[in-house]
């Protein structure tokens, strides 16, 4: 399977909404069920300043997405937060790995980001293993971090701090 990663485009909004219709996507992130296509259209047409959004494609179909999100505080300009989602029927097929490779290489080689950080639910072992393969380490647990299907769930705060100069 050939996976191509590219910058997300405004026309990808239907595919992004489709990804977040999957229970694993909305229950594994802070997204809510029943995503609004209009909200995704606006997000992709007018991304926040300093954010970078990517689409993972198999053929002409968008099957995953990821983003690097800047910090609004100038004293945290060296750090970015990342998010990633893969459509249910493409999980475990290398899409997440391809997206993480793109995010980390882009952050290191083009943005000179020192610290990449993310939050992942403690019961998402597959995602935690993926992040660990890319050098992320757990820094702490947020108890009752978010409401998911009527229950509060814990999340692990993970980060990768680059100590060497950019390649």
WOKAZI-V209267 format. One record per run of one state. SS is the DSSP state (H for helix, E for strand, C for the rest). FROM is the first residue (numbers start at 1). TO is the last residue. Records with the same first field share a line. If there is no record, write none. Layout:
SS: FROM-TO  FROM-TO
This chain:
C: 1-2  8-9  20-22  28-36  46-51  59-60  71-73  77-78  87-87  91-94  110-114  122-124  134-136  149-150  162-167
E: 3-7  52-58  61-70  79-86  115-121  137-148  151-161
H: 10-19  23-27  37-45  74-76  88-90  95-109  125-133
